[in-house]
Amino acid sequence: MNRIIAAQHLAPHIKLFKVSAPAIAKTAKPGQFVILRTDDKGERFPLTIVDWQREKGEITLIFQEVGVSTGKLGTLEVGDEILDIVGPLGNPSDIRPYSPVAVIGGGIGIATAYPIAKALREEGNTVTSILGARTKNLLVMVDEMRRVSDEIYICTDDGSEGYKGFVSDLLRSLLEEGREFPFVYAVGPPLMMKAVSDVTRPHAIKTIVSLNPIMVDGMGMCGACRVTVGGQIKFACVDGPEFDAHRVDFDELINRLRTYQPEEKLAQRFYAHFLGLVSAEAR
């Protein structure tokens, strides 16, 4: 149960796992996520379901090792089992004909964007994908996104691949050239999603963002993913994870993300110390 059947390093500290989870694979839909726990002392944390094979009973997860929990997950190998996986959770994406559409993914958010781009294209939309990362080495799933897109643009902050600049800058350039996108979907770092929404707002373009990056327990219990949308308090995990970008209070969201930074750094120091002790004992 929950056995890792394939593992792949996609980029520094970014890994892909294929996991046996028949019940989840049977009903998964674009935009949904799962909650994981690697061991009985670990915290709960969400990951988007990137892909699924219903017949094989497999789901694909992609994650970045940024904290203790994802660091623990990254130590697992093929044949290991993940203690708990619950899902699919969250409201599925509202997939419908818009054509043409722009799907924008930043960093690890490209993995979340993939099932959306795939579903939109299967619905008959013409899909323009804009993918961004700090540098070429951190780009993931470019080939997969190319297969589900009609055209694709690559952006890197340092210019090591494709357009030098941010995904929001490239989107602005396309709109200034006269390109029309009735629908834009964006997922990635909150600052990136805010920048995209600022670009689309003057054009009154329907823009949906996934607030998956701010979720913690995924069940509405911790309140960490509390966000103001249209003047009302929402929880990204149970009310989302997708929302109208032009109604999200991104400034409040970004400030809340900084709340637990001291505790996260402390946990990482303790975990690194623990790993050092284990390594010393092994020697």
N, C-alpha and C positions, 0 to 999 in steps of 0.2 A: 504494500500500500504506500502511495506517495513516493515511489522509488524513482530515483534519477536514472533515466535510461540513456541520456546523451548530455554531454557538456562541451562548451566551446568558449574560448577566450575571444571576444570580439574586439576589444581595445583595452588599454591599460585600466585595470580594475573594473572592467565591464564584462559580464559573463552571461552566457545563454544556457539555460537548463531545459531539457525536455523531460517532463515528469509524467509518470503513469497516474492518471486521475480520471477514470472512466465516467464517474457521475458528473464531474465538472465539464468534461469535454462534451458530454451529451447535450448540455443545455447552454453552453457559453455563447454570448453574443458580443458584437463589437462594442467597446467602451466599458466592458465590465472588468472586475478585478477579483483577486482572491486575497485572503488573509493567511499569512504563514506564521509558524513558530518553529524554530529549528530544534529547540530542546526544551525540557520542562522548566528551565530557568530563564528562558528567553522571552523577550517581549513580542507582542503581536505587531505585524507590520504588513501593509498592502503592496501588492505588485499587480500591474495590469496583465491581463491575459493577452499575450501578443498574437498567439495563433493556437489552433486546436485541430486535432484529427479525430473526428467522432468515431470512426470505425476502429481505430487503434486505441482509443481511450487515452490519448495523450494531449497534454497542453504544453505550450512553450512560454517560458518566463525569461525576461531579460532584466538584469539588475546591475546596479553600480555599487561597489563596496565603498560606502561613505561613512558608515558608523559601525557600532559593535554588532548589531543584528545582521546587517548585510555582510559584514566581515565574517561572521560565523557561517552564514549561508555559503559564502565563497570558499570555505574550507572543505565543503562536501564534494564528493566525487561520484562518478558513475557507479551505480550499485548501492549507494547510500540512500537512506530514506529521510525525508523531511517529516518531522514529528507530526505537525498539523498543517493541513491546507483546507480552508473552508471557502466555498463559493459555488457558482459565480455570484458576486455581490455588485451592488450599484445598478443604476438605471441604464439600460442599453442606449446606445447612440440612436438618435432619430435620423435614420437613413432614408432619404427620399431623392427624387430627381430635382436637381438645381441647375446643373450644367451651364457654364463651366464652374468648377470649384477649385479653390486653392487649399491645399493641406500643408500645414507648416509644422515642422518638428524641430525642436532645439535640443541638442545633447541627447541624453537618454530618452527624452520625450519622443524621439524618432520612433522608438519601439512602440510607444502608445499610439502614435499616428498611423502606423502600418495597418492595423486591422480596419481603421476608419477609411483610409484611402482605398483599401481593397474592396470594402463593402460599397463605398460610393461609386466606384468604377463598375462593380457588378450591377449596380442599380442603373447604369447607363450614363453616368456623368463623365464628362471630360475632366480629368484630374491633372492639375498642375501641382507638383510637390516642390516645396522649398525646404531644404534641410540645412541645418546649421550646427556648428560646433566651434569650440575655441581654436582647435587646430585639426589638421588632417587626420592625425592618429586617433582622434576621439570620435570620428564619424562612424556610425554603425548602420547596418541594414540598408546601405545604399543600393546594392544590387536588388534586394527584395522590393524596395520602394520603386525602383526603376521598372520592375515588372508589373506593378499595379498603377503606374502613372502614364499619362500621355506625353508629358514632358516633365523634366526635373531640373532643378537648379540647386547648386551646392554653394554654401557660404561658409567661410571660416574667418574668425576674428583677425587672424594673422596673415591671411591671404595664401596659406600653404596649399589650399585646394579651392578652385572655383573663384567665386566673387569674394573680394576682400571687404568684409563688413558684416552687418547683422542681417538676419532674415527679414526684419521689419524694414530695413533700408531697401532691400531688393524688392519687397512687395510694394513699397512706395514708388519705386522706379517703374515697375510694371504698370501700376495704376496711372502714373503720369504719362506713360506711353499710350494710354487709351485702352489698356486691357480691362475687361469687365469680369468681375467675379461676384455673382449673386450670393455666394456662400463662401466663408472662410472658416477653416477649423485650425486651431492652434493649440499646441501642447509643448511644454518645456519649462524652463525656469520662470518663476512668476514675473520677473522683470521683462523677460522676453514676451510673455503673453500680454502684459500691460502695454508694451511698445506696439505690438501688432494691433491691439484694440484701439490705440490712439491713431494709428494709420487708417484703419477702416471706418472709424466713427464719422469723420467728415463726409464720407461717401455713402453713409447709411447702408453699409454692407452687413448683412446678417453674419455675425461672428460668434462662434462657439469655442469656448476654452475648456480644457479638462483640468480640474483642480486636484487631480490625483497626487501631485507632488506635495500637497500640504496635509494629506491624511496620515493618521497614526494607527489607531486601533481598528478603524474601518466599520465600526458598528454604532457610532453616535454616542458612545459612553464617555469618552475622554474629553470631548469638546475642543480638542486641539485644532480641528479643521473648521471651526466656526468662522463664518464669513458673512459679510453683509452684501446682499444681492438685491438691488432695487429698493434699498431702505429696510429690508427685512433680514432677520438673522436666519441663515441656512447652515446646514452641515454638509460639507462636501461629500462625505461617505454615504449618507442615507438620502439626501436630497439631490445629489449629483451622481457621478462626479463632474458632469458637464453643465455649464451655465452660459447664459447670454453674457458675452464679454463686456458689453457696454453698460451692464448693470452691476458688475462686480466692483466692489471697493478694493482695488488692488493695493492702495497705500496701507490700509488697515491690515490686509492679508500679509503683506511683506513685513510689516512691523511685528505681527504675531509670530512669524517664522523665526524671528530672532530671539523669542522668549526663552527657549530651552538650550540655546547655544552653550552657555557655561556648563550645564549638566551633561550635554553631549560630549564636550571636550573632556570633562572629568571621567566619564564612562570610558572613553577611548584610551585615556592614560592608564586607568586601572586594567583594562583588557590587555593593553600592550605589556604592562608589567606582568600580568598573569601568563601571557604567552612566553615572555622571557624566562619566567621561572620553570615552566614546563619544558622549554628547550634546554635549559641548563640541567634539569634532572635527566633528560634523555641522553645528554652527553656523558 
